[in-house]
């Protein structure tokens, strides 16, 4: 795809060492179906249960529909689907025809939705008619004419019936059932048929296409808010297979393990670790549509979940509920936590319930590649993010790219078979983050020890990590510009026990202005149509921003200041936080 950047020397090395092979994700899926047809793959909290063979049958129908629309290798299929089993069915169907999977957060709407669909030149789009106060049907119809590449729109009527003439997911499943089509749709897009070739009775693709290879892009994931979600991270079949096979191996997982996944499936955590990793070993994943802690505990207990993964809010709530109810989760061995440092007190608290709490570190571009292994969680006790998996190189460097000594802060850079191959249609951004030798520059400042463990101590880039979502403080600060009564301003991340960080705006008022409230700032954001997830959750008034001689704001002083203010006046804390990316 446009913008792909792969170091040829590294590619040859990965092939020699067996880190990269020739299998695609579609190949891996077909192998799982053949080997584990009757094992359960997906269970959700809406009452759906699918074995590998059962889900394959549904995905094959959707794949037949995609072929009938001329969709094949290289085409992008975009969708905004909550944590529903239909998300998984759609993903497998897209892989079957050799197209590119492009899941998008439920938070994207309006101009952002139009921009992303045009960026990927999406050929087909799926979404619910309605979900959590949002009319997704109206949203896509409002921008559809502005996305010339779109071939069709498919609606899921799980909550409300459609209002338009768009076809529905149920209609696709019915129209392309084996009974209706007169044949089984299984095998579409597999090497025996050749992705993009004609399939009897299901229409002809526009042209014959080259079959998919393991080096082709399989997945486009939006960066989680670093620049308003305008970058699409390109990951190949080889990237994902190596990453998730390593994940399973390093953590000692097997087909007998059962994952509980409450995180959005359009993020690397949910998609890579929640869907791909279990599939590679014939294991099961349990999905919860919207995280509800008491119901989550019931679900995990009923299904016998052995491990889980997500941002800090999930484990925070789980431990709180376990403490309050004095119940236990005997099957849950460990929980992997990313997005924020894990304090030792929380590690000990989790172990009080016989749960090993392990920090992980990575990004969409370099999918979590550093882990605290479960057997080391109690010894390390929150002092580190862990060490890199086998096959992934990690260095800590200074501003000139030179390695820093042990114990000295440096920017974390990583190189390995898991590292992305560029940002879609953005070579400048790609070159800025991914150098010619294959090193990805994370922008995170870390300190290393003699054993190869690293500890994240800050961010070179100005990010706020709230509940595992990266928010660009500079972008939010720019949106404050022009707010009535505000003369100067900056935005920082303030500490939060549950989410890691929240958005705090520091304001200097214009002469004669007595007050500017959080509500005033939000009204200003509303007028600019700024998405809710960027709204400040606390506003502080200050006489003057502390600055360096060059004019840069000394944000570290404000971070210390907000800690004191929160202790003195916790009632002035943030308003209710809504996880907008889950709807």
Steps between C-alpha positions, in 0.01 A plus 500: 500500500604862455760600755630151587858501621687176565874468546601228252794382705277453803239324288755245381623452856147440632442242228829321571423484870144381441341807658324572170355229280263460208172444685231767503243550774245333272726195487525502880124523530439208264753292694318578826163404349640171369677412825247631754159509326301421815695710748340828602670809362274792599248545778335834564276639772206528257452123502697413185736203498702399195726205443775541244290317241186690594661840468666393176160419352367848581820671381489304175158647422629853556807416291274387216320833518832688488604309189166581339584867552834460326699531822829314516873534568613853581150635554421651838187407695427742784263449789389650827363209699484478881643206693255263332557162339411664165832686527679165493285358220572807287872482569526136396291566188728784391808283553342221297478713186848644550379853571635735768326516838434856620315509834429852625420629847137569581601859578565603139222699339439785257817646350724245671297213357506650152872569521588146607282333238656713229850448636464123466289522183266261672289284268241390755383619841303324777350650816205465739191705425518633855729449795528677834328829418655523154318469166771330293263450209442876476875563538602283205216620279608860567851437362444214256488719188829659605675159497509403131682171559213350704329214317239421763387556860378219725305566821467288814150521646589362844345795683274688258357419157642686201336813367673507161519267202846370593531123517537335840741248643214255548406533133858425398505185713166387358572581135832320501404198705594166338131428450438825314820506296483134410854443617723533801694823520778336698851545373449838338823685469718197576805409291314215329262748345723806501382825659342726241418221254146428393276295727215320329162660554629784714591761241825596332762726658581804290836352403728207572729581789822369643439261790580631847843433648618506859682829434179680399315732735228313689387762748458876528466630855445864589754643738315539826465873504858620470408733213124484511499151352616622160772238455430146385765253617576230243567149633578202278400137540857425607494781759187364663586130486843558656366737763223272618692173474766665717231624739366147544845345536642755744198473729480122481147499358330202338172407333362421845527866606200732487542876464259759634513805273310812609713747301390642161584263217608786273812553715817291487420342837156384399571408140847350518493339844125447528424352157819394321697351790225253608431404139864402441477230766134396483409676826191696604428867560210632708366843404308754705320771304543774759707444811280448803709370785247283691379346174860461384580295810196280439600454136861411583392259770240330278737460204805409711719783363867441575645840404402848391656816365414868484568846632520586869129590550392140444725341761443792736126432496545121515716519813264750660202271436687196632599689813148623565316176426766267643459274201784343301578398143679167545547440127661841424877450518628835380401839364712693252485875550614765251460872447638617834759390759378233742588585863635232728211551742257396228712195413480391865130579517435281195708218644279515806238357264753257345519706179843579360495858373751552218583826329546501122641768275467581130294694251284456192814538288708257706239279657574426868845352483612544860343290777528427867473123487247354745764300686694822565209729587535473878878535497502806275194636684419798278857626465520439125302453180695180434741392229458448124381173350744281311562634150423864582787744555459790743740789552491817709660791316573869541399778260789409270395135483786379721440226757481631856658322799300280733303718741503802268170617345471459125240470227379143448541375144415151380568288194360161419262289291208657689573862402255667263589582139388863494210743523259477209569771240718694743866444409614807693348372825633152423855627450477702821412194710650208305860535387665333203646224718158398631511668843172644630542806720231482769542845653490340846779571749613190685774381735660157462666263745778241472252219427344668199185620676372847419287742700296777339555832678351751256421591144706693254182572309238692688246226559233447762428129550143470626367150543745366243409765241769746388384861482720775360519778759621747237196439280267555795689812600464639148124458526492726807638784291232767458302397807339819634681641801813287462834673442737204533458129548653154498381142543652223711414150613396486865540173692197278545492173693259333262587634155867587544449859389226749418497832312571814701511849351692783668366845407629854542211746482487824305517822705165580653361147457404351835426143406509240223353164595532150357148542364613817317787310338268213402256744339793639300593145394141428402494804274813367329346151480788346694434134581399434862801284573722812479301707748697604812390318813638763736582870460738692724555876500855626545653849497784410266622184328852396605723521194863447402712780360409376152129525579419130548256416777655312792232237512674295765436785743132498413482123548631547853264792551190305396592219740498750787178661384329164475601416856376837627177505303403158360141621458620718214601187316395392153149464377361160415725326251335322210692245295405662171696253290267225621201709412 
